[in-house]
Amino acid sequence: MIRSAVDRRRRRRKAALLVVLAMLVAAFGTTAFAASLPTGTATTARLAVHSAKADAADASLPCDIYAAGGTPCVTAHSTTRALLASYNGPLYQIQRSSDHSYRDIGVLSAGGYADGASQVSFCSGTSCTITKIYDQTTKHNDLPISWGGYWKGPGPNGADVGADAMALPVTAGGHQVFGVKVKPGVGYRIDHANGVATGSQPEGIYMVTSSDYTNQWCCFDYGSGENSHTDTGNATMNAIYWGNACWFGGCTGSGPWVEADLENGMYHTNTGSNKDPGNTGVHYPFVSAWLKNNGTSNFTLKYGNGAGGGLTTTFSGPLPNGYSPMKLDSSVLLGTGGDNSVSGSGEFFEGAMTAGYPSDATENAVQAAITAAGYGTAGGTKTGALRAVGAGRCLEATGSSTTAGTQTQIRDCTGAANQTWSQTNARELTVYSGSSRLCLDASGQGTSPGTKVITWSCNGQSNQQWNVNADGTVTSAQSGLCLDVTGAATANGTPVQLWTCNGQSNQRWSLN
């Protein structure tokens, strides 16, 4: 028995060391980390790092990293994957409308991805609702549908409603999984949550969301709120708000942004609105959003591309006047404001809250773990407007023409049929249906910059195949060129072409 206890302690110490090594590798790379050590230890370090990468691959999920950094998760919510290497339980619960039966959707293996096929099978021929999102930590802070609050939801007796389980198909690590599409009225919440920050205790939060589906209303939040579901005053919330809200007016840009909902205001900075010309909005299909608050003097906001790269800090500084110290309550919410404001919209894939104030190094390592998850857009029947991010207008078949060869252009979004595009399993982008169905087409199979993008009868050729990429670009499978609003113009009627990919906003698109 004594030896067994010693072995367990050794295994725990080894696991912690491996996670720390994985964090250092994520931050600096194997060569740089080893080179930073004293002469004579570099070879040993490289061997240790190599071993760490092999042995700790399953111990480098977000909440393992937070724990190794001394700020353990007290919530871990996701419908796409496990957030702890050891987790092998249910991720979320769904209910189908045909017979009102329930099913828990779990992971394919411990520390793995959601079993999306189980949901597809269960919901075949009917509709399904996400009724609960399970907490993967030992705190068991599961999120059921909220009972409502000061602002009433659309459900029975003013309750909120659950999200359509099939509304947000994506991929993670090559597996079909489903996110939570929060439309106005959707909300999840647990009151008197176990182990979360209260009063002026420090707290860190992250979530993975998307720029594809947002609005300017209150409030698509994830984080801490009031147990009463009413506004109990400044500093009683600490939640990530994601959207286009400019609560205090005079913002630079139109969003969406990562903001801090601290109650009675969504804060870009300690003085309110965003004035940074370098932060006019964040546009990625998968966005990591971050907030940490030490409870007495400082809060920090960050974002990252969920498909790759590091974190950008948009604000780190004093709490707003009247918000120090914080006065947190112990409710945890997703999709609504503290008083159950239910007008926000957004997409949620995963998120966690911590006990304590995470270090930048820990958050950098968690960001690396997010990008390693391999989020991607799903093929199939995703349908909606194809929005030009830079112009804020929609791609359309000009003049509602159903004639093959019509030049495409951008125009104010109307939701009309000539602006409704479907991404198919064959990588086509189609407009209209039935006998009028046409495909987005690189004119004349052109492969040079400046090639017109038109509509044409669908024929399965490579000039009608498109990659909708995680960085927001849409590229021709034939040429690799980007779908481009000509001359970076923003006016109605601007034609669309192929052009060399350059990272500019006139080559960023969202399909929703």
Buried (B, 14 or more C-beta within 10 A) or exposed (E): EEEEEEEEEEEEEBBBBBBBBBBBBBBBEBEEBBEEBEEEEBEEBBEBBBEBBEBBBBBBBBBBBBBBBEBBBBBBBBBBBBBBBBBBBBBBBBBBEEEEEEBBBBBBEEBBBBBBEBBBEBBEEEEBBBBBBBBBBEBEBBBBBBBBBBBBBBBEEBBBBBBBBBBBBBBBBEBBBBBBBBBBBBBBBBBEBBBBBBEBBBBBBBBBBBBBBBBBBBBBBBBBBBBBBBBBEBBBBBBBBBBBBBBBEEBBBEBBBBBBBBBBBBBBBBEBBBEBEEBBBBBBBBBBBBBBBBBEEBBBBBBBBBBBBBBBEBBBEEBBEEBBBBBBBBBBBBBBBBBBBBBBBBBBBBBBBBBBBBBBBBBBBBBBBBBBBBBBBBBEEBBBBBBBBBBBBBBBBBEEBBEEEBBBBBBEBEEEBBBBBBBBEEBBBBBBEEEEBBBBBBBEBBBEBEBBBBBBEBEEBEBBBBEBBBBBBBBBBBBEBBBBBBEBBBEEEBBBBBBEBEEBBBBBBBBB
